[in-house]
């Protein structure tokens, strides 16, 4: 249950602009993957590029 609350607060998807082949992040911005499990778990990420 706590993991469901954390994922609803943090979100489960992200949209990032790409400019000239690089992520369009600001100076203090970054991308972090948060895992809310006590045991090791494999994760599959899905990346979709739209033009």
C-alpha positions in Angstrom: 0.0 0.0 0.0 2.7 2.6 0.8 4.3 2.1 -2.6 1.0 2.8 -4.3 0.7 6.1 -2.4 4.3 7.1 -3.3 3.9 6.3 -7.0 0.7 8.3 -7.1 2.5 11.3 -5.5 5.6 11.0 -7.7 3.9 10.0 -10.9 4.6 7.2 -13.3 5.3 9.0 -16.6 7.5 11.8 -17.7 7.6 14.0 -20.8 11.0 15.6 -21.6 11.8 17.7 -24.7 14.8 16.7 -26.8 16.7 19.5 -28.5 19.5 18.8 -30.9 19.8 15.1 -29.7 20.0 16.0 -26.0 17.5 16.1 -23.2 16.1 19.6 -22.8 16.5 19.9 -19.0 17.3 23.0 -17.1 20.5 23.6 -15.1 19.1 22.1 -11.9 16.8 19.5 -13.4 17.4 15.8 -13.5 15.6 12.5 -14.1 15.5 10.0 -11.2 13.9 6.5 -11.1 12.5 5.8 -7.6 11.9 2.2 -6.6 9.7 1.7 -3.5 10.4 -2.0 -2.8 12.4 -3.6 -0.1 13.5 -6.5 -2.3 15.5 -6.3 -5.6 13.2 -6.2 -8.6 13.8 -5.9 -12.3 12.2 -3.0 -14.1 11.4 -2.5 -17.7 11.4 1.1 -19.0 9.5 2.1 -22.1 10.7 5.0 -24.2 8.5 6.5 -26.8 9.8 9.2 -29.2 7.4 11.5 -31.0 8.4 13.7 -33.8 
